[in-house]
């Protein structure tokens, strides 16, 4: 029993030391001007639902909007292009 108690005590101490090291590393990074570790929030668990039909209830799935396929051309205009504004071909 004595050995088990010592192992548990060392495991607890090891965990506390790891937490201290992590906090000190975050503080060093903060002092250097870097960001520390982000604080991640735990996700909320869904409430217990007693039956399958109640769980199926909810908002209907959202439908995707159709793309507008028919574009009406109101006016056509031809624009002249100057040769001096075009890039020169420097290839072989």
Secondary structure, DSSP 4 states (H G I P E B T S, - for coil): -HHHHHHHHHHHHHHHHHHHHHHHHHHHHHHHT------PPPPPPPPP-SSHHHHH-SPPPPPPPPP---------------GGGSPP----
